[in-house]
């Protein structure tokens, strides 16, 4: 965690997040959005959901990577300025999960882009993301 | 009521159009879906037709494997278009007489043209995977008009990853100024290949797989599959189990509708509505976690019952909390829905009438907003819906505003259903003594339930083994999305996200097998001038 923390340098104080659905079932996506709403309120740590990867510090990938989304995931990763952190949110993004042997699935997000942090769970609770981003901004 | 398919009407492939025409005239005018099954020596196509009284008919025809072609039925039922395209890609069957574009619909564009269709029995999943892995990148082809654009027109691409959508989808909008002249739709970024995977896993493991078709209506998917399997096994779940399943399904409807109501606020730029509704929605998520142990994928329904019992004290808690939720929800939505922002942005937007809704075989709230009481809970009651007294709201206008009103009323009605069920809750043990691990006797069955987005349909064919021979899923979004692409024309770009999301699309549900290429697939386009004249009239 410390090494990832230092990777972000001065930008870690207010993390801007870009969300990428690479073929998930919507479970993780909805939990991700839920973490931004009043009950969990990620914004209190300076975290903001941004509509463009060019503004982002963190890429959150949800879902197993399908063949169709592979190219887009690569492009979006390349568009995020350095330094950047990739979070695989949910079991599918970590390893392909329950869909691992489906014919249109490449596997987890690490098959396409370098992943820094994996958050397993089907889906992980919003608390998991809040805790993680809190640690990233404030340190351990 | 979902059931075993006892009798099918066998017809010759050449006569399919005449037979369907006769059935449509007899009142069986809703095409639920078209199922293809590879029988090894031939391919069977089953047309599931339903009327508005809850009867269902299965018209079956067999076409030879070496010459897989049949006439299209889109001339009779325009809504069949997407079902047929799905089959073309997955089974290699061509439908002649179609005025539409051909090409890859379900599979990625880079799947080589000569490669075997993945859902045929002799094709191995790994073989498809290897073929796909060899392809460098999969660029999809953006759909454009074949006729040259007039100088006033511009093509606006939206997506596939666009801030206005939470799921990947791609639209090319041909516009004239602010107005949309034609919308082309390309989806399939979430296609995973679940139907093929379901054939290789046991029935028990399939429940967990099929539940993950969609993270919003997950209990509906597992229930619909289990319903079909139970019919094949001849198992009747204990009545406490059916009550509990119904409660979870209704809680899911509340959570799904309130999720959508929040998002609609977000899309029209009314962020307070989004935050407020999602804030109170957490109460329902907490209840689901207490019932099943998970907020999203509940794994609650299992073959022969439910996975765990719900204690009486928790039932009372559900009653209290949903009552409180109902009060807050009503107060909140009364204020929000009557606010000018919402009315201005949604009233009269995305309008369609019942004829159009029928034409594209729409289901659920989308059909009901145009004034037809089309609800599987009433038509073909399943679970504990026969035991409760409830109303299904309908509206007349068929615009985004009436969709909002319908969903608000449905949430309140769901709370009413939950309260009645808890009052009447029978005693007994709803949990089967052991999980089902055996084989399922040969036969076919269908499951049909009302998911939050509308009618969900499963077809299961068993062949005396531990794995199903074929599982076919038809999700509500697939039925509804055809309508959207067609009603976009004439509206302004700023209304576009609201109209698209008004049907509550769930692309993860739909894409598990489907990619859609264009709105109507028409290759010709009306000249802008003609459209202008049309609008003036």
Interface residues (C-beta under 8 A of the other chain):
Chain A: X19 X20 X21 X23 X24 X25 X26 X27 X28 X29 X30 X31 X33 X34 X37 X38 X39 X51 X52 X63 X64 X66 X67 X68 X69 X70 X71 X72 X74 X76 X97 X98 X99 X101 X102 X103 X104 X105 X106 X122 X123 X125
Chain B: X107 X108 X110 X118 X125 X126 X128 X129 X132 X133 X135 X137 X138 X139 X140 X160 X161 X163 X166 X167 X168 X188 X189 X190 X191 X192 X193 X194 X196 X197 X200 X208 X209 X212 X213 X214 X215 X216 X218 X259 X262 X274 X275 X276 X278 X279 X282 X285 X294 X295 X296 X297 X506 X508 X511
